[in-house]
Amino acid sequence: MNQKKSDLLEPVSVEEFGQLPGGESVKIYTLSNKHGMKLKILNYGAIISEVWVPKQNGELVNVVLGFDNLPQYLAKHPRFGSSIGRYANRIATASFDLDGEHYKLAANNGSNCIHGGLKGFDKCLWETLGTSINANAACLQLHYFSKDMEEGFPGNLDLNIEFSLTDANELKIKYTACSDKATPVNFTNHSYFNLKGAGNGNILDHLAEFRSDKYTVLDENSVPTGEIASVENTPFDFRKACSIASQIEKLAGGFDINYVVSAKSCIVDALDAQPEKLDLLATVTEAGSGLKMECFSDQPGFQFFTANGLNGSISGNGGSYMQYAGFCIETQHFADSVHHPQFPNTILRPGQEFRSTTVYKFSSN
């Protein structure tokens, strides 16, 4: 379903979205900008549920997969729009050693731990720190406190996420975290994008261009071997813009791969005041409408995923979701970094902060 730019909301609004089984209230926040773009976020899972983007003809189209009700978010789904932690992606053998201690995690992906375990941050109620409006953006700040040994991870972790919608049609996600004990961290957002509109077919005709010439090689369990290889002469080569279909046909099952951007860690000394520097990582364009999404980030990599397991059994905003109904550009550190010291550091220690920003910028040609 499309909307018109004239259907503008106030810059920040909030509504009741439902109740959790324990009676806690779940709210949905709507951020709007002067162009009619709208961003909807739940305080459950810090989930991005809708992103309405203006097309060239003035219509708004919702470009992320999601639901319009809480029961579907509480049921099993592939983490549509969710904020992921304490560790995004996989940790091999669902365990790791750190500072002489052995930590055992939930094996919720074969023998591996994925996306924080059985109850990752995507299944938690977040605290709302506040909303704000400035000259260029509407903002929502959410906070989650993860207790020591939650899901097997050490340390009391404080994580703040600030979601912003700017007047430049940018969805901006800023992470800040600290811990009182050394712990592995890796945060991302798991939004599934379809620039034709959620439920409006697949994304195979989208044109993708990535600013990456390397990827992390995976074993048979989708865990990095430690090798970083060139994309040249592989289906993972999107250095020049091409359709997702032209590359996916060379694979069995679709894309679920981490692209390497840099060797930089987002963990810094808490007193470090270096300015934010974001790089363009990926550009995806819907050829029919010319709607374009650019992804900027300071993260060292991003996971490209093409919703390979969807089969029409899940229906949400816009209709039923078939295979390849969306794509994810999940900016993050590399999977299983706790077992690969040559990868960018993911161990957050007392006196340090994890700081990272990702921007999804939308425009129409």
LODOMI-84520 format. One record per residue (C-alpha): residue in three letters; x, y, z; residue number from 1. Coordinates in Angstrom, 2 decimals. Layout:
# residues N
+-----+---------+---------+---------+-----+
: res :      px :      py :      pz :   n :
+-----+---------+---------+---------+-----+
: Ala :       X :       Y :       Z : NUM :
...
+-----+---------+---------+---------+-----+
END
This chain:
# residues 365
+-----+---------+---------+---------+-----+
: res :      px :      py :      pz :   n :
+-----+---------+---------+---------+-----+
: Met :    0.00 :    0.00 :    0.00 :   1 :
: Asn :    1.30 :    3.43 :   -0.93 :   2 :
: Gln :    0.59 :    6.74 :    0.76 :   3 :
: Lys :    0.78 :   10.37 :   -0.28 :   4 :
: Lys :    3.25 :   12.92 :    1.06 :   5 :
: Ser :    0.27 :   14.97 :    2.22 :   6 :
: Asp :   -0.43 :   12.34 :    4.93 :   7 :
: Leu :    2.17 :   14.00 :    7.19 :   8 :
: Leu :    2.50 :   13.25 :   10.90 :   9 :
: Glu :    3.99 :   15.43 :   13.56 :  10 :
: Pro :    7.81 :   14.95 :   13.76 :  11 :
: Val :    7.55 :   12.53 :   16.74 :  12 :
: Ser :    4.48 :   10.63 :   17.94 :  13 :
: Val :    3.84 :    7.55 :   20.08 :  14 :
: Glu :    1.00 :    5.03 :   20.28 :  15 :
: Glu :    0.24 :    1.86 :   22.21 :  16 :
: Phe :    1.11 :   -1.25 :   20.19 :  17 :
: Gly :    0.07 :   -3.98 :   22.62 :  18 :
: Gln :    1.07 :   -5.78 :   25.78 :  19 :
: Leu :    3.64 :   -8.47 :   26.49 :  20 :
: Pro :    2.48 :  -11.64 :   28.30 :  21 :
: Gly :    3.73 :  -10.12 :   31.57 :  22 :
: Gly :    1.57 :   -7.03 :   31.07 :  23 :
: Glu :    4.33 :   -4.63 :   30.00 :  24 :
: Ser :    3.26 :   -2.00 :   27.49 :  25 :
: Val :    4.80 :   -2.02 :   24.02 :  26 :
: Lys :    4.83 :    1.30 :   22.19 :  27 :
: Ile :    5.38 :    2.27 :   18.59 :  28 :
: Tyr :    7.15 :    5.55 :   17.84 :  29 :
: Thr :    6.76 :    7.39 :   14.55 :  30 :
: Leu :    9.43 :    9.80 :   13.34 :  31 :
: Ser :    8.60 :   12.00 :   10.34 :  32 :
: Asn :   10.47 :   14.54 :    8.24 :  33 :
: Lys :    9.49 :   17.46 :    6.03 :  34 :
: His :    9.45 :   15.30 :    2.89 :  35 :
: Gly :    6.81 :   12.94 :    4.31 :  36 :
: Met :    9.25 :   10.12 :    5.05 :  37 :
: Lys :    8.21 :    8.12 :    8.13 :  38 :
: Leu :   10.10 :    5.74 :   10.38 :  39 :
: Lys :    8.28 :    3.48 :   12.86 :  40 :
: Ile :   10.12 :    1.82 :   15.75 :  41 :
: Leu :    8.97 :   -0.46 :   18.58 :  42 :
: Asn :   10.43 :   -0.36 :   22.07 :  43 :
: Tyr :   10.16 :   -4.16 :   21.94 :  44 :
: Gly :   13.32 :   -5.47 :   20.29 :  45 :
: Ala :   14.17 :   -1.92 :   19.19 :  46 :
: Ile :   12.49 :   -3.06 :   15.97 :  47 :
: Ile :   12.17 :   -0.95 :   12.84 :  48 :
: Ser :    8.69 :   -1.94 :   11.70 :  49 :
: Glu :    8.08 :    0.47 :    8.78 :  50 :
: Val :   10.08 :    2.91 :    6.67 :  51 :
: Trp :    7.94 :    5.00 :    4.32 :  52 :
: Val :   10.06 :    6.63 :    1.61 :  53 :
: Pro :    8.92 :    9.19 :   -1.00 :  54 :
: Lys :    9.20 :    8.14 :   -4.63 :  55 :
: Gln :    9.74 :   10.55 :   -7.48 :  56 :
: Asn :    5.97 :   10.92 :   -8.08 :  57 :
: Gly :    5.36 :   11.90 :   -4.44 :  58 :
: Glu :    3.94 :    8.58 :   -3.29 :  59 :
: Leu :    5.31 :    6.97 :   -0.14 :  60 :
: Val :    6.27 :    3.31 :   -0.18 :  61 :
: Asn :    7.11 :    1.16 :    2.85 :  62 :
: Val :   10.47 :   -0.42 :    2.05 :  63 :
: Val :   10.99 :   -2.78 :    5.03 :  64 :
: Leu :    9.36 :   -6.10 :    5.82 :  65 :
: Gly :    7.45 :   -6.26 :    9.09 :  66 :
: Phe :    4.11 :   -6.62 :   10.84 :  67 :
: Asp :    1.34 :   -4.28 :   11.96 :  68 :
: Asn :    0.63 :   -6.16 :   15.21 :  69 :
: Leu :    2.53 :   -7.36 :   18.29 :  70 :
: Pro :    1.46 :  -11.05 :   18.28 :  71 :
: Gln :    3.31 :  -11.65 :   15.02 :  72 :
: Tyr :    6.47 :  -10.04 :   16.42 :  73 :
: Leu :    6.18 :  -12.26 :   19.51 :  74 :
: Ala :    5.80 :  -15.37 :   17.35 :  75 :
: Lys :    8.68 :  -16.93 :   15.45 :  76 :
: His :    9.92 :  -14.76 :   12.58 :  77 :
: Pro :   13.30 :  -14.08 :   10.94 :  78 :
: Arg :   14.03 :  -11.02 :   13.11 :  79 :
: Phe :   12.37 :   -8.50 :   10.81 :  80 :
: Gly :   13.78 :   -5.04 :   11.63 :  81 :
: Ser :   15.27 :   -6.19 :   14.94 :  82 :
: Ser :   18.21 :   -4.74 :   16.84 :  83 :
: Ile :   20.66 :   -7.58 :   17.40 :  84 :
: Gly :   22.93 :   -8.23 :   20.40 :  85 :
: Arg :   24.83 :   -9.07 :   22.47 :  86 :
: Tyr :   26.64 :  -10.62 :   19.51 :  87 :
: Ala :   25.28 :  -10.42 :   15.96 :  88 :
: Asn :   25.98 :  -13.33 :   13.63 :  89 :
: Arg :   27.58 :  -16.60 :   14.68 :  90 :
: Ile :   29.94 :  -17.71 :   17.43 :  91 :
: Ala :   31.33 :  -21.16 :   16.63 :  92 :
: Thr :   30.77 :  -24.03 :   19.07 :  93 :
: Ala :   28.55 :  -21.67 :   21.09 :  94 :
: Ser :   31.47 :  -20.98 :   23.39 :  95 :
: Phe :   34.59 :  -18.86 :   23.79 :  96 :
: Asp :   37.55 :  -18.33 :   26.11 :  97 :
: Leu :   38.30 :  -14.88 :   27.51 :  98 :
: Asp :   40.88 :  -13.83 :   30.09 :  99 :
: Gly :   41.34 :  -17.40 :   31.31 : 100 :
: Glu :   37.61 :  -18.15 :   31.63 : 101 :
: His :   35.51 :  -20.47 :   29.47 : 102 :
: Tyr :   32.01 :  -19.26 :   28.57 : 103 :
: Lys :   29.24 :  -21.48 :   27.23 : 104 :
: Leu :   26.41 :  -19.99 :   25.16 : 105 :
: Ala :   23.14 :  -21.33 :   23.80 : 106 :
: Ala :   23.55 :  -23.39 :   20.62 : 107 :
: Asn :   20.61 :  -21.99 :   18.64 : 108 :
: Asn :   22.10 :  -22.41 :   15.13 : 109 :
: Gly :   23.26 :  -26.00 :   14.89 : 110 :
: Ser :   26.30 :  -26.18 :   17.14 : 111 :
: Asn :   26.75 :  -22.39 :   16.99 : 112 :
: Cys :   25.27 :  -19.43 :   18.81 : 113 :
: Ile :   23.66 :  -16.84 :   16.57 : 114 :
: His :   22.37 :  -13.29 :   17.23 : 115 :
: Gly :   22.83 :  -13.36 :   20.99 : 116 :
: Gly :   21.27 :  -16.70 :   21.88 : 117 :
: Leu :   17.78 :  -17.87 :   22.77 : 118 :
: Lys :   16.68 :  -14.43 :   23.99 : 119 :
: Gly :   18.78 :  -11.86 :   22.24 : 120 :
: Phe :   18.18 :   -8.13 :   22.45 : 121 :
: Asp :   15.61 :   -8.52 :   19.66 : 122 :
: Lys :   13.27 :  -10.24 :   22.15 : 123 :
: Cys :   13.63 :   -7.74 :   25.01 : 124 :
: Leu :   11.68 :   -4.65 :   26.09 : 125 :
: Trp :   13.86 :   -1.55 :   25.82 : 126 :
: Glu :   13.72 :    1.56 :   27.99 : 127 :
: Thr :   12.83 :    4.80 :   26.22 : 128 :
: Leu :   15.31 :    7.49 :   27.22 : 129 :
: Gly :   13.49 :   10.17 :   25.27 : 130 :
: Thr :   12.62 :   11.75 :   21.95 : 131 :
: Ser :   13.88 :   15.00 :   20.51 : 132 :
: Ile :   13.54 :   17.25 :   17.50 : 133 :
: Asn :   16.33 :   19.44 :   16.16 : 134 :
: Ala :   16.79 :   21.53 :   13.05 : 135 :
: Asn :   17.51 :   18.53 :   10.84 : 136 :
: Ala :   16.14 :   15.39 :   12.47 : 137 :
: Ala :   13.61 :   13.68 :   14.71 : 138 :
: Cys :   15.24 :   11.29 :   17.18 : 139 :
: Leu :   14.37 :    8.41 :   19.50 : 140 :
: Gln :   16.77 :    7.08 :   22.13 : 141 :
: Leu :   16.37 :    3.54 :   23.48 : 142 :
: His :   18.40 :    1.83 :   26.20 : 143 :
: Tyr :   18.93 :   -1.79 :   27.19 : 144 :
: Phe :   20.77 :   -3.06 :   30.28 : 145 :
: Ser :   22.06 :   -6.60 :   29.80 : 146 :
: Lys :   22.95 :   -8.22 :   33.10 : 147 :
: Asp :   26.16 :  -10.11 :   33.75 : 148 :
: Met :   25.87 :  -13.67 :   32.34 : 149 :
: Glu :   22.66 :  -12.97 :   30.44 : 150 :
: Glu :   22.59 :  -15.64 :   27.73 : 151 :
: Gly :   26.04 :  -16.68 :   29.01 : 152 :
: Phe :   27.86 :  -13.42 :   28.22 : 153 :
: Pro :   29.99 :  -11.83 :   30.97 : 154 :
: Gly :   29.67 :   -8.25 :   32.19 : 155 :
: Asn :   26.88 :   -5.80 :   32.90 : 156 :
: Leu :   26.40 :   -4.10 :   29.54 : 157 :
: Asp :   24.73 :   -0.74 :   28.90 : 158 :
: Leu :   23.66 :   -0.18 :   25.30 : 159 :
: Asn :   22.05 :    2.97 :   23.91 : 160 :
: Ile :   20.65 :    3.15 :   20.39 : 161 :
: Glu :   19.63 :    6.47 :   18.88 : 162 :
: Phe :   17.37 :    6.29 :   15.83 : 163 :
: Ser :   17.18 :    9.47 :   13.77 : 164 :
: Leu :   15.23 :   10.47 :   10.69 : 165 :
: Thr :   16.82 :   13.45 :    8.98 : 166 :
: Asp :   15.43 :   15.93 :    6.48 : 167 :
: Ala :   17.94 :   14.50 :    4.00 : 168 :
: Asn :   15.85 :   11.28 :    3.99 : 169 :
: Glu :   18.40 :    9.45 :    6.10 : 170 :
: Leu :   17.66 :    6.71 :    8.60 : 171 :
: Lys :   20.50 :    7.00 :   11.10 : 172 :
: Ile :   21.29 :    4.38 :   13.78 : 173 :
: Lys :   23.89 :    5.22 :   16.42 : 174 :
: Tyr :   25.16 :    2.67 :   18.97 : 175 :
: Thr :   26.99 :    3.45 :   22.23 : 176 :
: Ala :   27.85 :    0.73 :   24.75 : 177 :
: Cys :   30.03 :    0.10 :   27.81 : 178 :
: Ser :   30.59 :   -2.85 :   30.15 : 179 :
: Asp :   31.99 :   -3.39 :   33.63 : 180 :
: Lys :   33.72 :   -6.61 :   32.53 : 181 :
: Ala :   35.39 :   -7.77 :   29.33 : 182 :
: Thr :   32.78 :   -9.14 :   26.94 : 183 :
: Pro :   32.39 :   -9.78 :   23.19 : 184 :
: Val :   29.97 :   -7.40 :   21.47 : 185 :
: Asn :   28.63 :   -7.02 :   17.96 : 186 :
: Phe :   25.53 :   -4.94 :   17.24 : 187 :
: Thr :   23.50 :   -4.55 :   14.07 : 188 :
: Asn :   20.01 :   -3.95 :   12.73 : 189 :
: His :   18.29 :   -6.77 :   10.86 : 190 :
: Ser :   15.95 :   -4.83 :    8.56 : 191 :
: Tyr :   14.87 :   -6.51 :    5.33 : 192 :
: Phe :   14.58 :   -3.96 :    2.52 : 193 :
: Asn :   12.54 :   -4.13 :   -0.67 : 194 :
: Leu :   12.67 :   -0.88 :   -2.64 : 195 :
: Lys :    9.57 :   -1.88 :   -4.63 : 196 :
: Gly :    7.67 :   -2.05 :   -1.35 : 197 :
: Ala :    7.20 :   -4.71 :    1.31 : 198 :
: Gly :    5.31 :   -7.68 :   -0.11 : 199 :
: Asn :    5.63 :   -6.38 :   -3.66 : 200 :
: Gly :    7.56 :   -9.24 :   -5.25 : 201 :
: Asn :   11.23 :  -10.08 :   -4.83 : 202 :
: Ile :   14.42 :   -8.04 :   -4.94 : 203 :
: Leu :   16.21 :   -9.96 :   -7.71 : 204 :
: Asp :   15.92 :   -7.07 :  -10.18 : 205 :
: His :   17.49 :   -4.58 :   -7.73 : 206 :
: Leu :   20.89 :   -3.28 :   -8.80 : 207 :
: Ala :   23.61 :   -3.55 :   -6.15 : 208 :
: Glu :   27.07 :   -2.00 :   -5.93 : 209 :
: Phe :   29.39 :   -2.70 :   -2.98 : 210 :
: Arg :   32.54 :   -0.83 :   -1.96 : 211 :
: Ser :   34.25 :   -4.05 :   -0.95 : 212 :
: Asp :   36.66 :   -6.35 :   -2.74 : 213 :
: Lys :   36.99 :   -9.00 :   -0.02 : 214 :
: Tyr :   34.81 :  -11.35 :    2.02 : 215 :
: Thr :   35.25 :  -13.75 :    4.92 : 216 :
: Val :   35.35 :  -17.36 :    3.71 : 217 :
: Leu :   32.87 :  -19.67 :    5.46 : 218 :
: Asp :   32.95 :  -23.34 :    6.37 : 219 :
: Glu :   30.06 :  -25.79 :    5.93 : 220 :
: Asn :   28.40 :  -24.37 :    9.07 : 221 :
: Ser :   28.50 :  -20.77 :    7.80 : 222 :
: Val :   31.28 :  -19.90 :   10.25 : 223 :
: Pro :   34.39 :  -18.02 :    9.07 : 224 :
: Thr :   37.47 :  -20.14 :    8.53 : 225 :
: Gly :   39.67 :  -17.11 :    9.22 : 226 :
: Glu :   40.56 :  -16.63 :    5.57 : 227 :
: Ile :   39.77 :  -13.33 :    3.86 : 228 :
: Ala :   39.47 :  -13.77 :    0.11 : 229 :
: Ser :   39.02 :  -11.63 :   -2.98 : 230 :
: Val :   35.58 :  -11.35 :   -4.55 : 231 :
: Glu :   37.13 :  -11.47 :   -8.02 : 232 :
: Asn :   35.74 :  -14.31 :  -10.16 : 233 :
: Thr :   33.14 :  -15.17 :   -7.50 : 234 :
: Pro :   29.38 :  -14.59 :   -7.28 : 235 :
: Phe :   30.14 :  -12.11 :   -4.48 : 236 :
: Asp :   31.57 :   -9.51 :   -6.85 : 237 :
: Phe :   29.38 :   -6.39 :   -6.82 : 238 :
: Arg :   32.19 :   -3.90 :   -7.33 : 239 :
: Lys :   30.34 :   -2.75 :  -10.44 : 240 :
: Ala :   26.58 :   -2.29 :  -10.25 : 241 :
: Cys :   24.69 :   -5.36 :  -11.42 : 242 :
: Ser :   21.40 :   -7.04 :  -10.67 : 243 :
: Ile :   21.17 :   -9.35 :   -7.68 : 244 :
: Ala :   19.64 :  -11.92 :  -10.04 : 245 :
: Ser :   22.73 :  -12.01 :  -12.25 : 246 :
: Gln :   24.88 :  -13.08 :   -9.28 : 247 :
: Ile :   22.45 :  -15.13 :   -7.24 : 248 :
: Glu :   21.95 :  -17.56 :  -10.11 : 249 :
: Lys :   25.59 :  -18.61 :   -9.58 : 250 :
: Leu :   24.83 :  -19.68 :   -6.00 : 251 :
: Ala :   22.85 :  -22.45 :   -4.38 : 252 :
: Gly :   20.36 :  -20.85 :   -2.04 : 253 :
: Gly :   21.18 :  -17.14 :   -2.15 : 254 :
: Phe :   23.47 :  -14.70 :   -0.35 : 255 :
: Asp :   24.41 :  -14.81 :    3.33 : 256 :
: Ile :   27.97 :  -13.50 :    3.36 : 257 :
: Asn :   30.10 :  -10.95 :    5.19 : 258 :
: Tyr :   31.88 :   -8.31 :    3.14 : 259 :
: Val :   35.12 :   -6.85 :    4.45 : 260 :
: Val :   35.44 :   -3.07 :    4.40 : 261 :
: Ser :   38.28 :   -2.28 :    6.81 : 262 :
: Ala :   40.34 :   -3.58 :    9.73 : 263 :
: Lys :   39.01 :   -0.88 :   12.08 : 264 :
: Ser :   37.29 :   -1.77 :   15.34 : 265 :
: Cys :   34.41 :    0.30 :   16.72 : 266 :
: Ile :   35.73 :   -0.24 :   20.26 : 267 :
: Val :   37.63 :    2.81 :   21.46 : 268 :
: Asp :   38.96 :    4.33 :   24.66 : 269 :
: Ala :   36.07 :    5.99 :   26.49 : 270 :
: Leu :   37.95 :    9.30 :   26.49 : 271 :
: Asp :   38.69 :    9.15 :   22.76 : 272 :
: Ala :   36.88 :   12.04 :   21.05 : 273 :
: Gln :   37.69 :   11.28 :   17.42 : 274 :
: Pro :   35.12 :   12.69 :   14.97 : 275 :
: Glu :   32.66 :   10.35 :   13.32 : 276 :
: Lys :   33.79 :    9.21 :    9.85 : 277 :
: Leu :   31.39 :    7.18 :    7.76 : 278 :
: Asp :   32.22 :    5.42 :    4.50 : 279 :
: Leu :   29.86 :    4.52 :    1.68 : 280 :
: Leu :   29.59 :    0.71 :    1.81 : 281 :
: Ala :   26.75 :   -0.19 :   -0.52 : 282 :
: Thr :   24.27 :    1.26 :   -3.00 : 283 :
: Val :   21.10 :   -0.58 :   -4.03 : 284 :
: Thr :   18.69 :    0.77 :   -6.66 : 285 :
: Glu :   15.26 :   -0.39 :   -7.78 : 286 :
: Ala :   15.53 :   -0.05 :  -11.54 : 287 :
: Gly :   11.81 :    0.44 :  -12.22 : 288 :
: Ser :   11.23 :    3.45 :   -9.96 : 289 :
: Gly :   14.81 :    4.69 :   -9.57 : 290 :
: Leu :   14.47 :    4.55 :   -5.80 : 291 :
: Lys :   17.98 :    4.27 :   -4.33 : 292 :
: Met :   19.34 :    3.33 :   -0.92 : 293 :
: Glu :   22.93 :    4.12 :    0.08 : 294 :
: Cys :   24.45 :    2.62 :    3.21 : 295 :
: Phe :   27.18 :    4.50 :    5.09 : 296 :
: Ser :   28.92 :    3.21 :    8.21 : 297 :
: Asp :   32.10 :    3.10 :   10.28 : 298 :
: Gln :   31.74 :   -0.66 :   10.84 : 299 :
: Pro :   34.47 :   -2.93 :    9.40 : 300 :
: Gly :   32.04 :   -5.06 :    7.42 : 301 :
: Phe :   28.47 :   -5.87 :    6.49 : 302 :
: Gln :   26.43 :   -9.02 :    6.06 : 303 :
: Phe :   24.53 :   -9.24 :    2.78 : 304 :
: Phe :   21.53 :  -11.52 :    3.13 : 305 :
: Thr :   18.72 :  -12.15 :    0.64 : 306 :
: Ala :   15.93 :  -13.71 :    2.75 : 307 :
: Asn :   16.68 :  -17.12 :    1.33 : 308 :
: Gly :   14.42 :  -19.06 :    3.71 : 309 :
: Leu :   11.17 :  -17.16 :    3.17 : 310 :
: Asn :    8.56 :  -19.24 :    1.36 : 311 :
: Gly :    5.23 :  -17.42 :    1.61 : 312 :
: Ser :    4.27 :  -18.93 :    4.97 : 313 :
: Ile :    4.73 :  -15.53 :    6.66 : 314 :
: Ser :    2.50 :  -12.60 :    5.75 : 315 :
: Gly :    3.12 :   -9.07 :    6.91 : 316 :
: Asn :    2.85 :   -5.48 :    5.78 : 317 :
: Gly :    2.13 :   -5.55 :    2.06 : 318 :
: Gly :    1.24 :   -9.25 :    1.74 : 319 :
: Ser :    2.97 :  -12.62 :    1.89 : 320 :
: Tyr :    6.76 :  -12.82 :    1.93 : 321 :
: Met :    8.20 :  -15.22 :   -0.62 : 322 :
: Gln :   11.84 :  -16.24 :   -1.09 : 323 :
: Tyr :   14.07 :  -13.21 :   -1.81 : 324 :
: Ala :   11.31 :  -10.82 :   -0.64 : 325 :
: Gly :   13.96 :   -8.56 :    0.91 : 326 :
: Phe :   17.65 :   -7.96 :    1.33 : 327 :
: Cys :   19.67 :   -7.06 :    4.42 : 328 :
: Ile :   22.74 :   -4.85 :    4.62 : 329 :
: Glu :   23.72 :   -5.57 :    8.23 : 330 :
: Thr :   26.69 :   -3.39 :    9.17 : 331 :
: Gln :   28.73 :   -5.23 :   11.79 : 332 :
: His :   32.01 :   -6.75 :   12.90 : 333 :
: Phe :   32.86 :  -10.16 :   11.51 : 334 :
: Ala :   31.19 :  -13.35 :   12.71 : 335 :
: Asp :   33.10 :  -15.49 :   15.21 : 336 :
: Ser :   35.73 :  -12.81 :   15.84 : 337 :
: Val :   36.29 :  -14.23 :   19.33 : 338 :
: His :   38.05 :  -17.19 :   17.67 : 339 :
: His :   39.98 :  -15.14 :   15.08 : 340 :
: Pro :   42.32 :  -12.56 :   16.67 : 341 :
: Gln :   43.32 :  -11.32 :   13.21 : 342 :
: Phe :   39.78 :   -9.93 :   12.76 : 343 :
: Pro :   38.86 :   -6.44 :   14.08 : 344 :
: Asn :   38.56 :   -6.51 :   17.86 : 345 :
: Thr :   35.13 :   -7.25 :   19.38 : 346 :
: Ile :   36.15 :   -7.48 :   23.06 : 347 :
: Leu :   34.76 :   -4.51 :   24.98 : 348 :
: Arg :   36.60 :   -3.85 :   28.25 : 349 :
: Pro :   35.96 :   -1.53 :   31.21 : 350 :
: Gly :   37.08 :    2.01 :   30.35 : 351 :
: Gln :   36.23 :    1.49 :   26.68 : 352 :
: Glu :   33.16 :    2.22 :   24.59 : 353 :
: Phe :   31.65 :    0.64 :   21.54 : 354 :
: Arg :   30.65 :    3.50 :   19.21 : 355 :
: Ser :   29.23 :    3.07 :   15.76 : 356 :
: Thr :   26.87 :    4.81 :   13.34 : 357 :
: Thr :   25.09 :    3.49 :   10.28 : 358 :
: Val :   23.09 :    5.60 :    7.83 : 359 :
: Tyr :   20.62 :    4.39 :    5.21 : 360 :
: Lys :   20.02 :    7.28 :    2.80 : 361 :
: Phe :   17.13 :    7.20 :    0.33 : 362 :
: Ser :   16.72 :    9.17 :   -2.90 : 363 :
: Ser :   14.88 :    8.97 :   -6.20 : 364 :
: Asn :   16.48 :    9.49 :   -9.58 : 365 :
+-----+---------+---------+---------+-----+
END
